[in-house]
Amino acid sequence: MTRLILASQSPARTKLLKEAGIQHDVLVSDVDEDAVQAHYGVTDAHDTALLLARAKAEAVAALPEAEGALVIGCDSVFEFDGESHGKPYTAEVARERMLRMSGSKGVLHTGHWLVDCRDTAADVDEDEDEPADGTGATVGSVSSAEVHFVEMTTNDIDAYIATGEPLHCAGSFTIDGLGGAFIRKVDGDPHAVVGLSISTLRELLVHANVGITELWDAHQ
């Protein structure tokens, strides 16, 4: 059985994989996102999402627990009015952003990075009984979706912020939680807005010679 490790502590990503029938373990990286961005100087939302996804995947892939597994790292960045928005963390920042987003639209970019940590042919002695399945693949892709918001009243915004939900979400909103009430439509992959595109994961797995059906939980 091929093991998949999700390099993210996001409950939404774990839930999404489970609902898609994909078996996985969770290993959280200790990547300092601000330090990574400062080092590379990336400001574009699309590139930032991919850079952080790669940093998380490679950090977890370097752990002993990841040996023999595939690691998928993800990160989401919201692009609005030419600015990159990550998690707001404070009610003040979330409120300022949501007042601007009301009745408008932006693009949510979710970066994905896959690392194949399984042994390759070069790692295995010729006398070994089992052939190596690893490809050494380390590949990434970004899935983006345009998110359209309804007109939100200040009461709507304050009530939503009071729940605490938007403070730890890229762009200050979720689509699969309370924030879904304020999203009018999505143009693109809705899974990308949740934080992990299943179809993008399937495409990346091809580089590791793994079909997504091989990861389906037979007990579901």
N, CA, C and O of each residue as an XYZ file, in Angstrom:
880
protein
N       0.842     -1.190      0.000
C       0.000      0.000      0.000
C       0.882      1.247      0.000
O       1.750      1.391      0.861
N       0.669      2.141     -0.951
C       1.409      3.395     -1.018
C       0.906      4.339      0.065
O      -0.297      4.573      0.186
N       1.835      4.880      0.855
C       1.459      5.810      1.920
C       1.507      7.236      1.416
O       2.432      7.628      0.705
N       0.496      8.012      1.794
C       0.481      9.440      1.488
C       0.504     10.201      2.800
O      -0.255      9.896      3.721
N       1.384     11.199      2.880
C       1.465     12.055      4.065
C       1.063     13.472      3.676
O       1.591     14.039      2.719
N       0.137     14.027      4.417
C      -0.273     15.419      4.233
C       0.577     16.288      5.151
O       0.538     16.135      6.372
N       1.352     17.208      4.555
C       2.223     18.084      5.338
C       1.461     19.355      5.706
O       1.844     20.459      5.317
N       0.386     19.183      6.456
C      -0.454     20.323      6.831
C      -1.287     19.961      8.041
O      -1.720     18.818      8.188
N      -1.512     20.941      8.913
C      -2.354     20.708     10.084
C      -3.795     21.149      9.820
O      -4.623     21.137     10.731
N      -4.096     21.535      8.580
C      -5.422     22.049      8.246
C      -6.498     20.972      8.362
O      -6.440     19.972      7.646
N      -7.486     21.154      9.255
C      -8.585     20.184      9.360
C      -9.388     20.097      8.065
O      -9.900     19.032      7.719
N      -9.497     21.220      7.347
C     -10.264     21.224      6.095
C      -9.608     20.334      5.047
O     -10.299     19.628      4.313
N      -8.284     20.361      4.972
C      -7.587     19.524      3.983
C      -7.718     18.044      4.350
O      -7.937     17.197      3.483
N      -7.583     17.746      5.638
C      -7.742     16.360      6.085
C      -9.154     15.857      5.795
O      -9.338     14.743      5.305
N     -10.140     16.685      6.101
C     -11.535     16.309      5.856
C     -11.779     16.076      4.374
O     -12.468     15.129      3.994
N     -11.216     16.937      3.538
C     -11.405     16.821      2.095
C     -10.834     15.502      1.579
O     -11.474     14.814      0.785
N      -9.626     15.152      2.032
C      -9.019     13.883      1.613
C      -9.844     12.695      2.084
O     -10.047     11.741      1.334
N     -10.313     12.748      3.311
C     -11.128     11.655      3.844
C     -12.407     11.483      3.038
O     -12.800     10.364      2.711
N     -13.058     12.610      2.718
C     -14.308     12.531      1.965
C     -14.079     12.059      0.539
O     -14.990     11.529     -0.098
N     -12.860     12.250      0.034
C     -12.508     11.753     -1.299
C     -12.029     10.310     -1.240
O     -11.629      9.742     -2.256
N     -12.070      9.714     -0.039
C     -11.698      8.310      0.105
C     -10.210      8.045      0.057
O      -9.789      6.922     -0.221
N      -9.396      9.074      0.326
C      -7.945      8.927      0.203
C      -7.310      8.737      1.576
O      -7.386      9.610      2.441
N      -6.685      7.583      1.756
C      -5.990      7.298      3.007
C      -4.755      8.186      3.116
O      -4.046      8.400      2.133
N      -4.508      8.692      4.296
C      -3.322      9.521      4.480
C      -3.003      9.652      5.963
O      -3.850      9.442      6.831
N      -1.747     10.008      6.218
C      -1.296     10.380      7.556
C      -1.022     11.879      7.536
O      -0.922     12.488      6.471
N      -0.904     12.461      8.713
C      -0.608     13.891      8.816
C       0.701     14.087      9.567
O       0.886     13.556     10.662
N       1.605     14.854      8.967
C       2.841     15.261      9.630
C       2.978     16.765      9.399
O       3.028     17.217      8.255
N       3.037     17.526     10.462
C       3.079     18.980     10.328
C       4.521     19.473     10.293
O       5.347     19.064     11.109
N       4.813     20.352      9.343
C       6.160     20.925      9.246
C       6.290     22.083     10.229
O       5.294     22.610     10.724
N       7.537     22.471     10.503
C       7.761     23.627     11.380
C       8.265     24.806     10.557
O       9.047     25.626     11.036
N       7.802     24.877      9.307
C       8.257     25.932      8.398
C       7.788     27.306      8.888
O       6.620     27.489      9.229
N       8.706     28.253      8.916
C       8.396     29.641      9.251
C       8.046     30.332      7.933
O       8.940     30.682      7.162
N       6.756     30.529      7.671
C       6.311     31.067      6.385
C       6.881     32.457      6.120
O       7.295     32.758      5.000
N       6.904     33.297      7.141
C       7.417     34.664      6.959
C       8.899     34.638      6.597
O       9.357     35.422      5.765
N       9.636     33.739      7.222
C      11.074     33.645      6.951
C      11.332     33.149      5.528
O      12.246     33.627      4.856
N      10.534     32.202      5.079
C      10.690     31.680      3.718
C      10.430     32.780      2.699
O      11.187     32.948      1.742
N       9.338     33.534      2.918
C       9.008     34.609      1.973
C      10.067     35.713      2.002
O      10.405     36.277      0.961
N      10.583     36.016      3.180
C      11.602     37.051      3.295
C      12.885     36.631      2.577
O      13.559     37.448      1.950
N      13.207     35.332      2.682
C      14.436     34.821      2.053
C      14.360     34.893      0.541
O      15.325     35.288     -0.113
N      13.198     34.507     -0.029
C      13.073     34.457     -1.485
C      12.531     35.751     -2.084
O      12.662     35.987     -3.285
N      11.931     36.575     -1.257
C      11.425     37.836     -1.756
C      10.266     37.702     -2.734
O      10.085     38.551     -3.607
N       9.488     36.648     -2.590
C       8.364     36.424     -3.501
C       7.163     37.237     -3.036
O       6.771     37.166     -1.871
N       6.588     38.002     -3.941
C       5.420     38.802     -3.581
C       4.173     38.386     -4.358
O       3.056     38.632     -3.901
N       4.344     37.759     -5.527
C       3.215     37.317     -6.333
C       2.460     36.212     -5.603
O       3.071     35.263     -5.113
N       1.133     36.329     -5.527
C       0.323     35.380     -4.754
C       0.451     33.960     -5.292
O       0.576     33.011     -4.517
N       0.423     33.809     -6.603
C       0.539     32.494     -7.246
C       1.860     31.827     -6.868
O       1.878     30.669     -6.449
N       2.965     32.559     -7.016
C       4.290     32.000     -6.732
C       4.502     31.759     -5.241
O       5.171     30.802     -4.851
N       3.932     32.626     -4.412
C       4.059     32.461     -2.969
C       3.380     31.178     -2.509
O       3.916     30.452     -1.672
N       2.198     30.900     -3.056
C       1.474     29.677     -2.687
C       2.294     28.442     -3.034
O       2.353     27.492     -2.252
N       2.930     28.452     -4.207
C       3.737     27.296     -4.625
C       5.009     27.186     -3.792
O       5.406     26.088     -3.400
N       5.649     28.323     -3.521
C       6.878     28.328     -2.725
C       6.633     27.758     -1.329
O       7.414     26.935     -0.852
N       5.558     28.188     -0.675
C       5.280     27.721      0.683
C       4.852     26.257      0.695
O       5.194     25.518      1.618
N       4.106     25.836     -0.324
C       3.727     24.425     -0.417
C       4.974     23.556     -0.547
O       5.076     22.502      0.080
N       5.919     24.011     -1.367
C       7.165     23.253     -1.535
C       7.972     23.205     -0.244
O       8.500     22.157      0.126
N       8.066     24.345      0.442
C       8.830     24.398      1.697
C       8.263     23.416      2.715
O       9.015     22.724      3.401
N       6.931     23.356      2.813
C       6.296     22.456      3.777
C       6.515     20.994      3.397
O       6.833     20.163      4.247
N       6.341     20.690      2.109
C       6.504     19.304      1.655
C       7.937     18.825      1.859
O       8.162     17.711      2.332
N       8.904     19.666      1.504
C      10.301     19.247      1.612
C      10.751     19.139      3.065
O      11.592     18.303      3.394
N      10.193     19.982      3.939
C      10.535     19.893      5.362
C      10.048     18.574      5.948
O      10.765     17.932      6.716
N       8.840     18.170      5.593
C       8.301     16.901      6.100
C       8.994     15.719      5.426
O       9.237     14.698      6.069
N       9.313     15.847      4.145
C       9.985     14.759      3.425
C      11.348     14.441      4.027
O      11.848     13.324      3.887
N      11.951     15.425      4.698
C      13.264     15.223      5.303
C      13.183     14.490      6.639
O      14.214     14.107      7.190
N      11.978     14.289      7.169
C      11.817     13.614      8.457
C      11.903     12.096      8.283
O      11.481     11.571      7.252
N      12.442     11.387      9.274
C      12.544      9.920      9.180
C      11.187      9.256      8.972
O      11.095      8.223      8.310
N      10.132      9.848      9.538
C       8.790      9.261      9.447
C       8.248      9.238      8.017
O       7.308      8.504      7.712
N       8.850     10.049      7.147
C       8.359     10.146      5.774
C       9.005      9.127      4.838
O       8.626      9.021      3.671
N       9.971      8.387      5.351
C      10.659      7.411      4.501
C       9.665      6.397      3.925
O       8.850      5.823      4.647
N       9.754      6.194      2.618
C       8.895      5.217      1.957
C       7.507      5.720      1.615
O       6.647      4.939      1.207
N       7.277      7.027      1.779
C       5.946      7.571      1.542
C       5.983      8.660      0.470
O       7.050      9.085      0.029
N       4.813      9.089      0.072
C       4.648     10.274     -0.766
C       4.197     11.399      0.150
O       3.348     11.193      1.017
N       4.757     12.582     -0.035
C       4.401     13.728      0.807
C       3.765     14.810     -0.058
O       4.324     15.191     -1.086
N       2.601     15.305      0.352
C       1.955     16.413     -0.344
C       1.861     17.614      0.597
O       1.285     17.533      1.682
N       2.441     18.721      0.153
C       2.362     19.962      0.911
C       1.463     20.944      0.181
O       1.447     20.971     -1.050
N       0.719     21.747      0.919
C      -0.211     22.720      0.322
C      -0.141     24.051      1.058
O       0.148     24.109      2.253
N      -0.411     25.109      0.318
C      -0.547     26.417      0.953
C      -1.451     27.284      0.082
O      -1.389     27.220     -1.146
N      -2.285     28.091      0.722
C      -3.233     28.934      0.001
C      -2.953     30.415      0.251
O      -2.660     30.831      1.372
N      -3.051     31.200     -0.828
C      -2.866     32.652     -0.744
C      -3.980     33.301     -1.560
O      -4.252     32.892     -2.689
N      -4.620     34.314     -0.980
C      -5.719     35.001     -1.648
C      -5.192     36.272     -2.306
O      -4.520     37.084     -1.670
N      -5.506     36.428     -3.582
C      -5.086     37.611     -4.329
C      -6.278     38.553     -4.494
O      -7.301     38.183     -5.070
N      -6.132     39.767     -3.984
C      -7.228     40.745     -4.055
C      -6.664     42.132     -4.338
O      -5.795     42.621     -3.615
N      -7.163     42.750     -5.384
C      -6.688     44.085     -5.777
C      -5.171     44.130     -5.928
O      -4.527     45.113     -5.563
N      -4.610     43.046     -6.473
C      -3.172     43.007     -6.711
C      -2.345     42.736     -5.476
O      -1.116     42.769     -5.545
N      -2.985     42.466     -4.340
C      -2.267     42.197     -3.091
C      -2.390     40.725     -2.716
O      -3.377     40.071     -3.053
N      -1.386     40.212     -2.021
C      -1.412     38.839     -1.522
C      -1.902     38.836     -0.079
O      -1.347     39.529      0.774
N      -2.935     38.060      0.188
C      -3.486     37.976      1.538
C      -3.354     36.546      2.067
O      -3.911     35.606      1.499
N      -2.619     36.404      3.145
C      -2.577     35.127      3.832
C      -3.594     35.146      4.960
O      -4.665     35.736      4.813
N      -3.284     34.519      6.072
C      -4.190     34.526      7.235
C      -4.137     35.904      7.906
O      -3.052     36.463      8.068
N      -5.287     36.457      8.296
C      -5.280     37.790      8.912
C      -4.816     37.784     10.369
O      -4.202     38.746     10.830
N      -5.106     36.703     11.090
C      -4.729     36.510     12.495
C      -5.441     37.441     13.483
O      -5.762     37.010     14.591
N      -5.696     38.690     13.122
C      -6.374     39.595     14.057
C      -7.718     40.029     13.496
O      -7.923     40.057     12.283
N      -8.636     40.368     14.406
C      -9.973     40.803     13.997
C      -9.905     42.101     13.191
O     -10.694     42.297     12.266
N      -8.972     42.982     13.533
C      -8.864     44.263     12.839
C      -8.502     44.066     11.375
O      -9.102     44.675     10.489
N      -7.510     43.205     11.129
C      -7.090     42.952      9.743
C      -8.204     42.258      8.970
O      -8.482     42.608      7.823
N      -8.840     41.272      9.601
C      -9.927     40.545      8.933
C     -11.070     41.496      8.567
O     -11.614     41.413      7.466
N     -11.430     42.385      9.469
C     -12.542     43.307      9.217
C     -12.216     44.258      8.068
O     -13.056     44.500      7.201
N     -11.006     44.792      8.059
C     -10.600     45.715      6.992
C     -10.650     45.018      5.633
O     -11.105     45.593      4.645
N     -10.177     43.777      5.597
C     -10.183     43.038      4.336
C     -11.597     42.726      3.875
O     -11.919     42.896      2.699
N     -12.439     42.274      4.787
C     -13.777     41.853      4.411
C     -14.650     43.029      3.976
O     -15.520     42.868      3.120
N     -14.429     44.188      4.548
C     -15.154     45.383      4.106
C     -14.818     45.690      2.647
O     -15.686     46.104      1.879
N     -13.560     45.486      2.272
C     -13.145     45.715      0.892
C     -13.649     44.600     -0.034
O     -13.998     44.861     -1.185
N     -13.687     43.388      0.456
C     -14.082     42.242     -0.361
C     -15.585     42.195     -0.617
O     -16.027     41.570     -1.581
N     -16.367     42.842      0.227
C     -17.824     42.799      0.129
C     -18.299     43.218     -1.265
O     -17.972     44.308     -1.734
N     -19.075     42.342     -1.927
C     -19.600     42.628     -3.256
C     -18.562     42.572     -4.361
O     -18.862     42.901     -5.509
N     -17.344     42.160     -4.032
C     -16.259     42.142     -5.012
C     -15.805     40.699     -5.264
O     -16.536     39.755     -4.961
N     -14.618     40.534     -5.808
C     -14.099     39.203     -6.109
C     -12.575     39.194     -6.002
O     -11.920     40.233     -6.078
N     -12.038     38.003     -5.824
C     -10.595     37.819     -5.777
C     -10.261     36.408     -6.225
O     -11.155     35.618     -6.530
N      -8.984     36.095     -6.264
C      -8.545     34.770     -6.713
C      -7.811     34.063     -5.588
O      -6.867     34.602     -5.010
N      -8.257     32.841     -5.281
C      -7.607     32.027     -4.262
C      -6.667     31.061     -4.969
O      -7.097     30.230     -5.769
N      -5.378     31.182     -4.662
C      -4.359     30.297     -5.247
C      -3.953     29.251     -4.210
O      -3.565     29.598     -3.095
N      -4.042     27.989     -4.571
C      -3.564     26.935     -3.677
C      -2.407     26.198     -4.347
O      -2.567     25.561     -5.388
N      -1.239     26.305     -3.717
C      -0.061     25.612     -4.217
C      -0.012     24.194     -3.690
O      -0.391     23.933     -2.548
N       0.456     23.277     -4.524
C       0.614     21.869     -4.156
C       2.037     21.452     -4.519
O       2.550     21.809     -5.579
N       2.669     20.686     -3.619
C       4.004     20.154     -3.939
C       4.072     18.703     -3.457
O       3.777     18.400     -2.301
N       4.467     17.817     -4.370
C       4.556     16.382     -4.064
C       6.006     15.932     -4.081
O       6.749     16.234     -5.015
N       6.402     15.211     -3.044
C       7.749     14.638     -2.973
C       7.629     13.126     -2.801
O       6.935     12.647     -1.905
N       8.312     12.384     -3.667
C       8.321     10.920     -3.589
C       9.509     10.494     -2.741
O      10.658     10.603     -3.168
N       9.227     10.007     -1.534
C      10.286      9.619     -0.591
C      10.561      8.113     -0.618
O      11.281      7.601      0.239
N      10.000      7.410     -1.586
C      10.238      5.975     -1.683
C      11.609      5.712     -2.309
O      12.144      6.558     -3.025
N      12.170      4.537     -2.035
C      13.469      4.179     -2.604
C      13.384      4.104     -4.119
O      12.412      3.595     -4.677
N      14.421      4.621     -4.780
C      14.528      4.503     -6.233
C      15.448      3.328     -6.555
O      16.052      2.739     -5.658
N      15.548      2.997     -7.825
C      16.407      1.884     -8.244
C      17.848      2.114     -7.812
O      18.564      1.160     -7.507
N      18.278      3.364     -7.783
C      19.656      3.687     -7.402
C      19.899      3.441     -5.917
O      21.044      3.282     -5.492
N      18.822      3.409     -5.121
C      18.964      3.232     -3.672
C      18.971      1.758     -3.256
O      19.329      1.425     -2.126
N      18.574      0.881     -4.180
C      18.364     -0.524     -3.817
C      19.468     -1.398     -4.402
O      19.854     -1.234     -5.559
N      19.972     -2.327     -3.591
C      20.981     -3.269     -4.075
C      20.355     -4.233     -5.079
O      19.170     -4.554     -4.987
N      21.123     -4.672     -5.995
C      20.613     -5.598     -7.011
C      20.103     -6.886     -6.378
O      19.213     -7.538     -6.925
N      20.671     -7.259     -5.212
C      20.237     -8.538     -4.577
C      18.882     -8.432     -3.875
O      18.300     -9.445     -3.488
N      18.363     -7.160     -3.707
C      17.094     -6.985     -2.983
C      15.975     -7.730     -3.696
O      15.888     -7.739     -4.924
N      15.115     -8.361     -2.882
C      13.999     -9.116     -3.451
C      12.947     -8.193     -4.070
O      12.390     -8.483     -5.129
N      12.686     -7.068     -3.382
C      11.605     -6.194     -3.848
C      12.150     -5.081     -4.710
O      13.115     -4.420     -4.325
N      11.547     -4.853     -5.881
C      11.990     -3.752     -6.734
C      11.611     -2.405     -6.112
O      10.649     -2.303     -5.351
N      12.372     -1.401     -6.447
C      12.094     -0.070     -5.905
C      10.971      0.589     -6.696
O      10.948      0.533     -7.926
N      10.040      1.215     -5.976
C       8.919      1.894     -6.632
C       9.149      3.391     -6.782
O       8.460      4.053     -7.559
N      10.113      3.922     -6.043
C      10.295      5.368     -6.021
C      10.776      5.944     -7.336
O      11.506      5.297     -8.086
N      10.355      7.177     -7.606
C      10.746      7.864     -8.836
C      11.672      9.041     -8.566
O      12.311      9.559     -9.482
N      11.743      9.464     -7.300
C      12.520     10.648     -6.976
C      11.814     11.929     -7.373
O      12.411     13.005     -7.349
N      10.546     11.820     -7.739
C       9.794     12.989     -8.202
C       9.662     14.038     -7.112
O       9.422     13.714     -5.949
N       9.819     15.279     -7.492
C       9.514     16.410     -6.620
C       8.921     17.473     -7.531
O       9.646     18.193     -8.218
N       7.597     17.563     -7.529
C       6.870     18.366     -8.518
C       5.762     19.170     -7.855
O       5.256     18.808     -6.793
N       5.399     20.262     -8.505
C       4.356     21.102     -7.932
C       3.445     21.705     -8.970
O       3.734     21.678    -10.166
N       2.340     22.249     -8.501
C       1.374     22.899     -9.373
C       0.477     23.798     -8.518
O       0.328     23.582     -7.315
N      -0.112     24.797     -9.152
C      -1.030     25.697     -8.458
C      -2.415     25.578     -9.076
O      -2.571     25.604    -10.297
N      -3.408     25.450     -8.223
C      -4.805     25.447     -8.664
C      -5.443     26.732     -8.162
O      -5.377     27.040     -6.972
N      -6.062     27.483     -9.070
C      -6.625     28.789     -8.703
C      -8.110     28.855     -9.020
O      -8.584     28.203     -9.951
N      -8.831     29.634     -8.255
C     -10.267     29.810     -8.481
C     -10.660     31.239     -8.129
O     -10.185     31.804     -7.144
N     -11.530     31.809     -8.946
C     -12.022     33.157     -8.697
C     -13.234     33.082     -7.782
O     -14.197     32.370     -8.066
N     -13.176     33.818     -6.688
C     -14.234     33.777     -5.671
C     -15.007     35.103     -5.695
O     -14.418     36.179     -5.589
N     -16.336     35.004     -5.835
C     -17.197     36.180     -5.875
C     -17.976     36.279     -4.558
O     -18.600     35.309     -4.127
N     -17.935     37.449     -3.926
C     -18.579     37.639     -2.629
C     -19.884     38.431     -2.761
O     -20.022     39.290     -3.632
N     -20.827     38.124     -1.884
C     -22.064     38.905     -1.815
C     -21.770     40.213     -1.080
O     -20.702     40.384     -0.492
N     -22.727     41.120     -1.125
C     -22.610     42.342     -0.324
C     -22.804     41.958      1.145
O     -23.828     41.385      1.516
N     -21.824     42.274      1.962
C     -21.886     41.935      3.378
C     -22.129     43.182      4.219
O     -21.484     44.209      4.008
N     -23.042     43.100      5.157
C     -23.264     44.231      6.060
C     -22.174     44.217      7.132
O     -21.491     43.212      7.331
N     -22.028     45.347      7.812
C     -21.038     45.384      8.899
C     -21.426     44.411     10.008
O     -20.556     43.851     10.675
N     -22.733     44.205     10.210
C     -23.183     43.223     11.202
C     -22.783     41.814     10.792
O     -22.353     41.016     11.626
N     -22.928     41.504      9.479
C     -22.496     40.196      8.964
C     -21.020     39.981      9.262
O     -20.618     38.941      9.784
N     -20.235     40.971      8.926
C     -18.780     40.865      9.065
C     -18.384     40.717     10.530
O     -17.566     39.864     10.874
N     -18.962     41.547     11.387
C     -18.611     41.483     12.812
C     -19.031     40.153     13.434
O     -18.310     39.590     14.258
N     -20.206     39.653     13.032
C     -20.679     38.368     13.561
C     -19.780     37.232     13.096
O     -19.489     36.314     13.863
N     -19.342     37.288     11.849
C     -18.468     36.242     11.308
C     -17.108     36.261     12.003
O     -16.579     35.212     12.371
N     -16.549     37.451     12.180
C     -15.251     37.567     12.844
C     -15.339     37.090     14.293
O     -14.397     36.493     14.813
N     -16.477     37.355     14.941
C     -16.662     36.946     16.339
C     -16.597     35.438     16.514
O     -16.298     34.958     17.607
N     -16.874     34.680     15.453
C     -16.786     33.209     15.542
C     -15.340     32.737     15.568
O     -15.060     31.617     15.994
N     -14.413     33.589     15.112
C     -13.001     33.216     15.068
C     -12.594     32.478     13.811
O     -11.403     32.308     13.548
N     -13.568     32.037     13.030
C     -13.249     31.213     11.849
C     -12.339     31.904     10.835
O     -11.385     31.287     10.362
N     -12.605     33.177     10.482
C     -11.805     33.771      9.408
C     -10.384     34.163      9.789
O      -9.576     34.477      8.915
N     -10.071     34.148     11.065
C      -8.759     34.644     11.503
C      -7.603     33.761     11.058
O      -6.472     34.233     10.937
N      -7.873     32.491     10.814
C      -6.799     31.554     10.463
C      -7.005     30.941      9.088
O      -6.596     29.809      8.829
N      -7.654     31.712      8.202
C      -7.915     31.244      6.839
C      -7.336     32.253      5.846
O      -7.466     33.463      6.035
N      -6.699     31.750      4.789
C      -6.179     32.638      3.754
C      -7.318     33.463      3.173
O      -8.335     32.913      2.749
N      -7.151     34.776      3.153
C      -8.181     35.640      2.615
C      -9.281     35.989      3.588
O     -10.174     36.764      3.244
N      -9.251     35.452      4.783
C     -10.239     35.731      5.840
C     -11.606     35.094      5.577
O     -12.628     35.625      6.011
N     -11.630     33.962      4.871
C     -12.915     33.309      4.637
C     -12.708     31.817      4.385
O     -11.612     31.372      4.044
N     -13.782     31.062      4.562
C     -13.811     29.658      4.159
C     -15.016     29.469      3.248
O     -15.955     30.265      3.272
N     -14.981     28.413      2.447
C     -16.147     28.086      1.631
C     -16.893     26.897      2.225
O     -18.075     26.687      1.953
N     -16.179     26.124      3.040
C     -16.760     24.894      3.587
C     -17.209     25.070      5.035
O     -17.495     24.092      5.725
N     -17.270     26.310      5.488
C     -17.703     26.585      6.854
C     -18.721     27.712      6.867
O     -19.514     27.854      5.936
N     -18.696     28.510      7.920
C     -19.651     29.609      8.057
C     -19.498     30.648      6.949
O     -20.471     31.289      6.554
N     -18.281     30.808      6.455
C     -18.024     31.801      5.420
C     -18.699     31.506      4.098
O     -18.825     32.394      3.256
N     -19.132     30.277      3.904
C     -19.813     29.922      2.665
C     -21.065     30.754      2.433
O     -21.496     30.903      1.289
N     -21.656     31.296      3.485
C     -22.866     32.114      3.363
C     -22.600     33.411      2.602
O     -23.532     34.036      2.096
N     -21.333     33.816      2.519
C     -21.007     35.095      1.900
C     -20.345     34.943      0.526
O     -19.885     35.924     -0.059
N     -20.300     33.723      0.024
C     -19.712     33.480     -1.301
C     -20.837     33.248     -2.301
O     -21.639     32.326     -2.152
N     -20.883     34.095     -3.317
C     -21.960     34.018     -4.311
C     -21.697     32.929     -5.339
O     -22.603     32.178     -5.700
N     -20.443     32.842     -5.815
C     -20.094     31.784     -6.764
C     -18.584     31.641     -6.828
O     -17.834     32.514     -6.391
N     -18.156     30.502     -7.392
C     -16.734     30.225     -7.581
C     -16.515     29.836     -9.034
O     -17.191     28.944     -9.547
N     -15.578     30.494     -9.700
C     -15.190     30.115    -11.051
C     -13.857     29.388    -10.961
O     -12.817     30.003    -10.723
N     -13.896     28.072    -11.154
C     -12.690     27.271    -11.030
C     -12.934     26.090    -10.112
O     -14.078     25.779     -9.783
N     -11.873     25.437     -9.701
C     -11.956     24.243     -8.866
C     -12.340     24.632     -7.435
O     -11.546     25.272     -6.746
N     -13.549     24.258     -6.967
C     -13.944     24.630     -5.603
C     -13.051     23.993     -4.547
O     -12.892     24.549     -3.460
N     -12.466     22.838     -4.849
C     -11.551     22.203     -3.892
C     -10.325     23.071     -3.639
O      -9.749     23.036     -2.552
N      -9.926     23.853     -4.647
C      -8.777     24.746     -4.466
C      -9.082     25.792     -3.408
O      -8.188     26.235     -2.687
N     -10.361     26.190     -3.316
C     -10.759     27.187     -2.317
C     -10.756     26.575     -0.923
O     -10.505     27.272      0.060
N     -11.033     25.280     -0.830
C     -10.967     24.591      0.456
C      -9.510     24.468      0.904
O      -9.211     24.509      2.097
N      -8.595     24.315     -0.084
C      -7.179     24.244      0.277
C      -6.406     23.085     -0.292
O      -5.205     22.970     -0.051
N      -7.073     22.206     -1.056
C      -6.366     21.087     -1.684
C      -7.211     20.588     -2.853
O      -8.327     20.105     -2.657
N      -6.682     20.705     -4.053
C      -7.400     20.260     -5.244
C      -7.136     18.770     -5.466
O      -5.996     18.364     -5.694
N      -8.185     17.967     -5.398
C      -8.033     16.524     -5.599
C      -7.575     16.226     -7.022
O      -6.761     15.327     -7.233
N      -8.089     16.971     -8.002
C      -7.689     16.724     -9.390
C      -6.223     17.099     -9.610
O      -5.528     16.444    -10.387
N      -5.746     18.156     -8.926
C      -4.329     18.522     -9.032
C      -3.459     17.467     -8.372
O      -2.395     17.129     -8.891
N      -3.895     16.943     -7.235
C      -3.169     15.851     -6.589
C      -3.059     14.660     -7.527
O      -1.999     14.043     -7.634
N      -4.159     14.334     -8.208
C      -4.141     13.202     -9.159
C      -3.102     13.431    -10.247
O      -2.373     12.512    -10.618
N      -3.033     14.659    -10.761
C      -2.071     14.972    -11.822
C      -0.626     14.856    -11.321
O       0.247     14.384    -12.049
N      -0.375     15.284    -10.086
C       0.984     15.202     -9.545
C       1.394     13.760     -9.277
O       2.556     13.392     -9.453
N       0.434     12.948     -8.851
C       0.733     11.538     -8.572
C       1.219     10.798     -9.810
O       1.977      9.834     -9.705
N       0.784     11.246    -10.979
C       1.215     10.617    -12.238
C       2.734     10.647    -12.350
O       3.336      9.707    -12.870
N       3.364     11.730    -11.862
C       4.823     11.862    -11.933
C       5.523     10.844    -11.028
O       6.703     10.551    -11.218
N       4.798     10.311    -10.051
C       5.355      9.292     -9.156
C       4.889      7.888     -9.571
O       5.090      6.914     -8.846
N       4.270      7.810    -10.741
C       3.746      6.532    -11.257
C       2.726      5.906    -10.304
O       2.691      4.689    -10.123
N       1.910      6.749     -9.708
C       0.878      6.292     -8.782
C      -0.472      6.807     -9.271
O      -0.624      7.993     -9.563
N      -1.446      5.911     -9.358
C      -2.802      6.317     -9.683
C      -3.541      6.668     -8.403
O      -3.337      6.035     -7.367
N      -4.397      7.673     -8.474
C      -5.083      8.092     -7.254
C      -5.971      6.996     -6.693
O      -6.232      6.970     -5.490
N      -6.439      6.089     -7.542
C      -7.289      4.997     -7.056
C      -6.519      4.048     -6.142
O      -7.115      3.319     -5.350
N      -5.182      4.062     -6.259
C      -4.367      3.216     -5.387
C      -4.379      3.710     -3.942
O      -4.029      2.974     -3.020
N      -4.787      4.966     -3.757
C      -4.820      5.551     -2.419
C      -6.200      5.495     -1.788
O      -6.373      5.872     -0.629
N      -7.179      5.027     -2.545
C      -8.535      4.942     -2.001
C      -8.593      3.987     -0.822
O      -7.972      2.924     -0.837
N      -9.333      4.371      0.186
C      -9.503      3.543      1.382
C     -10.485      2.430      1.076
O     -11.668      2.676      0.840
N      -9.992      1.218      1.082
C     -10.823      0.064      0.719
C     -11.925     -0.177      1.743
O     -12.887     -0.889      1.454
N     -11.800      0.408      2.945
C     -12.789      0.171      4.007
C     -13.910      1.192      3.991
O     -14.834      1.110      4.801
N     -13.839      2.163      3.071
C     -14.898      3.187      3.041
C     -16.177      2.601      2.455
O     -17.183      3.303      2.345
